[in-house]
Amino acid sequence: MPRRFAALVGALTLLVLTGCAGTVHLEPAQDANNPACAEVTVRLPDSIAGQDRRWTDAQATGAYGDPTAVIISCGVAVPGPTSDLQCVTLEGVDWLVDESESPMLRMTTYGRDPAVQVFVDTAEVSSNEVLTSSALVSAIRMIPADGECTAPDELVQ
């Protein structure tokens, strides 16, 4: 009887612990199977800006926080030159910043193929803190730059 009880308690504990922060459902980007995305994904850190990494169910993605405050997707469409979005350079990586869903910011690498997109809930975490994370910068630098912002700004979020 004590063995059954211990097994039941163990199973319930596991169920409770895994139920707290479940897998984040995401869709893979069109070019998620690009080998460069694998290089980025395996280098994503265990935490960014104080947000712990969570499991995702899509290739070449990362999610952080509970509730999710940061989503990273590799293999998104490579953006062309634009004057519609602010272009910033942080830690040697150029980003196009889309503020249209503020306080959510969507930042996409510029001048790298495949492109990486980072979606940040700025009500929960600073976008600067996310984009300047040394581990994230190191992961993104696995994709060589073949272009750059012509007049980069500073990101003020």
C-alpha positions as a LaTeX table, in Angstrom:
\begin{tabular}{lrrr}
\hline
Residue & $x$ (\AA) & $y$ (\AA) & $z$ (\AA) \\
\hline
Met1 & 0.00 & 0.00 & 0.00 \\
Pro2 & 2.73 & 2.58 & 0.83 \\
Arg3 & 4.35 & 1.88 & $-2.55$ \\
Arg4 & 1.14 & 2.61 & $-4.43$ \\
Phe5 & 0.63 & 5.78 & $-2.43$ \\
Ala6 & 4.19 & 6.95 & $-3.16$ \\
Ala7 & 3.74 & 6.21 & $-6.87$ \\
Leu8 & 0.42 & 8.09 & $-6.94$ \\
Val9 & 1.92 & 11.09 & $-5.14$ \\
Gly10 & 4.88 & 11.06 & $-7.56$ \\
Ala11 & 2.60 & 10.94 & $-10.59$ \\
Leu12 & 0.40 & 13.75 & $-9.27$ \\
Thr13 & 3.44 & 15.88 & $-8.47$ \\
Leu14 & 4.78 & 15.42 & $-12.00$ \\
Leu15 & 1.39 & 16.28 & $-13.48$ \\
Val16 & 1.13 & 19.46 & $-11.38$ \\
Leu17 & 4.68 & 20.58 & $-12.19$ \\
Thr18 & 4.33 & 20.03 & $-15.93$ \\
Gly19 & 0.87 & 21.64 & $-16.00$ \\
Cys20 & 2.12 & 24.99 & $-14.65$ \\
Ala21 & 4.15 & 26.06 & $-17.65$ \\
Gly22 & 3.02 & 24.01 & $-20.59$ \\
Thr23 & 4.40 & 23.91 & $-24.09$ \\
Val24 & 3.98 & 27.12 & $-26.07$ \\
His25 & 2.20 & 26.48 & $-29.37$ \\
Leu26 & 3.89 & 28.29 & $-32.25$ \\
Glu27 & 3.93 & 27.93 & $-36.02$ \\
Pro28 & 7.34 & 27.41 & $-37.65$ \\
Ala29 & 8.51 & 30.11 & $-40.05$ \\
Gln30 & 8.65 & 29.27 & $-43.76$ \\
Asp31 & 12.44 & 28.77 & $-43.73$ \\
Ala32 & 12.66 & 27.22 & $-40.24$ \\
Asn33 & 14.43 & 24.14 & $-41.62$ \\
Asn34 & 17.37 & 26.27 & $-42.81$ \\
Pro35 & 20.55 & 24.82 & $-41.23$ \\
Ala36 & 21.51 & 28.30 & $-39.98$ \\
Cys37 & 18.31 & 28.32 & $-37.90$ \\
Ala38 & 19.43 & 25.12 & $-36.20$ \\
Glu39 & 22.70 & 26.89 & $-35.31$ \\
Val40 & 20.71 & 29.75 & $-33.78$ \\
Thr41 & 18.19 & 27.60 & $-31.95$ \\
Val42 & 20.71 & 25.37 & $-30.18$ \\
Arg43 & 22.44 & 28.50 & $-28.85$ \\
Leu44 & 19.34 & 30.16 & $-27.40$ \\
Pro45 & 19.87 & 30.77 & $-23.67$ \\
Asp46 & 17.99 & 29.22 & $-20.75$ \\
Ser47 & 16.74 & 32.68 & $-19.80$ \\
Ile48 & 16.56 & 36.15 & $-21.33$ \\
Ala49 & 15.98 & 39.34 & $-19.36$ \\
Gly50 & 14.97 & 37.35 & $-16.30$ \\
Gln51 & 12.45 & 35.26 & $-18.27$ \\
Asp52 & 12.95 & 31.47 & $-18.24$ \\
Arg53 & 12.83 & 29.52 & $-21.48$ \\
Arg54 & 9.78 & 27.34 & $-22.16$ \\
Trp55 & 9.25 & 24.41 & $-24.49$ \\
Thr56 & 7.77 & 25.17 & $-27.90$ \\
Asp57 & 6.21 & 22.83 & $-30.43$ \\
Ala58 & 7.65 & 24.42 & $-33.57$ \\
Gln59 & 11.04 & 24.09 & $-35.20$ \\
Ala60 & 13.51 & 27.01 & $-34.87$ \\
Thr61 & 11.56 & 28.84 & $-32.15$ \\
Gly62 & 12.06 & 29.90 & $-28.56$ \\
Ala63 & 9.68 & 31.26 & $-25.93$ \\
Tyr64 & 10.42 & 32.93 & $-22.61$ \\
Gly65 & 8.32 & 33.81 & $-19.58$ \\
Asp66 & 5.08 & 32.56 & $-18.05$ \\
Pro67 & 2.98 & 34.15 & $-19.41$ \\
Thr68 & 5.06 & 34.32 & $-22.56$ \\
Ala69 & 6.86 & 37.67 & $-22.84$ \\
Val70 & 9.40 & 36.87 & $-25.58$ \\
Ile71 & 9.01 & 34.73 & $-28.71$ \\
Ile72 & 11.88 & 34.04 & $-31.11$ \\
Ser73 & 11.40 & 32.61 & $-34.61$ \\
Cys74 & 14.15 & 31.86 & $-37.09$ \\
Gly75 & 13.46 & 31.53 & $-40.80$ \\
Val76 & 10.97 & 34.37 & $-41.22$ \\
Ala77 & 10.86 & 36.24 & $-44.53$ \\
Val78 & 14.04 & 38.22 & $-45.11$ \\
Pro79 & 13.00 & 41.90 & $-45.12$ \\
Gly80 & 14.12 & 44.24 & $-47.85$ \\
Pro81 & 15.07 & 47.87 & $-47.41$ \\
Thr82 & 12.30 & 49.99 & $-45.95$ \\
Ser83 & 11.66 & 53.50 & $-44.76$ \\
Asp84 & 8.44 & 52.48 & $-42.99$ \\
Leu85 & 10.17 & 50.84 & $-40.01$ \\
Gln86 & 12.82 & 52.13 & $-37.66$ \\
Cys87 & 16.17 & 50.39 & $-38.16$ \\
Val88 & 18.36 & 50.06 & $-35.06$ \\
Thr89 & 21.75 & 48.52 & $-34.41$ \\
Leu90 & 22.31 & 46.83 & $-31.06$ \\
Glu91 & 25.41 & 44.82 & $-30.21$ \\
Gly92 & 26.37 & 44.66 & $-33.89$ \\
Val93 & 23.01 & 43.25 & $-35.02$ \\
Asp94 & 20.65 & 45.35 & $-37.15$ \\
Trp95 & 16.92 & 45.16 & $-36.40$ \\
Leu96 & 13.79 & 46.50 & $-38.10$ \\
Val97 & 11.35 & 47.55 & $-35.37$ \\
Asp98 & 7.60 & 47.24 & $-35.90$ \\
Glu99 & 5.69 & 49.11 & $-33.17$ \\
Ser100 & 2.25 & 48.70 & $-34.79$ \\
Glu101 & 1.05 & 46.34 & $-32.03$ \\
Ser102 & 2.48 & 48.36 & $-29.11$ \\
Pro103 & 3.17 & 47.51 & $-26.28$ \\
Met104 & 4.20 & 44.44 & $-28.25$ \\
Leu105 & 7.25 & 45.03 & $-30.42$ \\
Arg106 & 8.19 & 42.86 & $-33.39$ \\
Met107 & 11.87 & 43.12 & $-34.28$ \\
Thr108 & 13.32 & 41.38 & $-37.33$ \\
Thr109 & 16.99 & 41.07 & $-38.15$ \\
Tyr110 & 18.04 & 43.10 & $-41.14$ \\
Gly111 & 20.85 & 42.04 & $-43.46$ \\
Arg112 & 20.86 & 38.37 & $-42.45$ \\
Asp113 & 19.49 & 35.34 & $-44.31$ \\
Pro114 & 17.63 & 33.57 & $-42.78$ \\
Ala115 & 16.03 & 36.33 & $-40.75$ \\
Val116 & 15.24 & 36.04 & $-37.05$ \\
Gln117 & 12.20 & 37.69 & $-35.52$ \\
Val118 & 11.84 & 38.57 & $-31.84$ \\
Phe119 & 8.41 & 39.47 & $-30.49$ \\
Val120 & 8.57 & 41.21 & $-27.08$ \\
Asp121 & 5.79 & 42.19 & $-24.69$ \\
Thr122 & 7.31 & 45.45 & $-23.45$ \\
Ala123 & 4.76 & 45.60 & $-20.62$ \\
Glu124 & 6.63 & 42.60 & $-19.17$ \\
Val125 & 10.26 & 43.04 & $-20.24$ \\
Ser126 & 12.53 & 45.63 & $-21.85$ \\
Ser127 & 13.15 & 45.07 & $-25.56$ \\
Asn128 & 16.66 & 46.53 & $-25.14$ \\
Glu129 & 17.41 & 43.96 & $-22.43$ \\
Val130 & 16.21 & 41.16 & $-24.72$ \\
Leu131 & 18.07 & 42.29 & $-27.84$ \\
Thr132 & 21.32 & 42.97 & $-25.99$ \\
Ser133 & 21.37 & 39.58 & $-24.25$ \\
Ser134 & 24.88 & 38.31 & $-24.96$ \\
Ala135 & 23.64 & 34.75 & $-25.52$ \\
Leu136 & 20.96 & 35.87 & $-28.00$ \\
Val137 & 23.42 & 38.15 & $-29.82$ \\
Ser138 & 25.90 & 35.28 & $-30.02$ \\
Ala139 & 23.22 & 32.96 & $-31.42$ \\
Ile140 & 22.11 & 35.46 & $-34.07$ \\
Arg141 & 25.68 & 36.18 & $-35.12$ \\
Met142 & 25.84 & 32.55 & $-36.31$ \\
Ile143 & 24.04 & 33.94 & $-39.38$ \\
Pro144 & 26.54 & 36.10 & $-41.30$ \\
Ala145 & 25.50 & 39.68 & $-42.03$ \\
Asp146 & 25.27 & 40.58 & $-45.72$ \\
Gly147 & 23.69 & 44.01 & $-45.30$ \\
Glu148 & 23.22 & 46.73 & $-42.69$ \\
Cys149 & 21.09 & 49.69 & $-41.69$ \\
Thr150 & 22.18 & 52.82 & $-43.51$ \\
Ala151 & 21.16 & 55.22 & $-40.71$ \\
Pro152 & 20.55 & 53.21 & $-37.52$ \\
Asp153 & 18.66 & 54.68 & $-34.57$ \\
Glu154 & 18.75 & 53.83 & $-30.89$ \\
Leu155 & 15.85 & 51.78 & $-29.56$ \\
Val156 & 14.14 & 53.54 & $-26.66$ \\
Gln157 & 11.84 & 50.95 & $-25.08$ \\
\hline
\end{tabular}
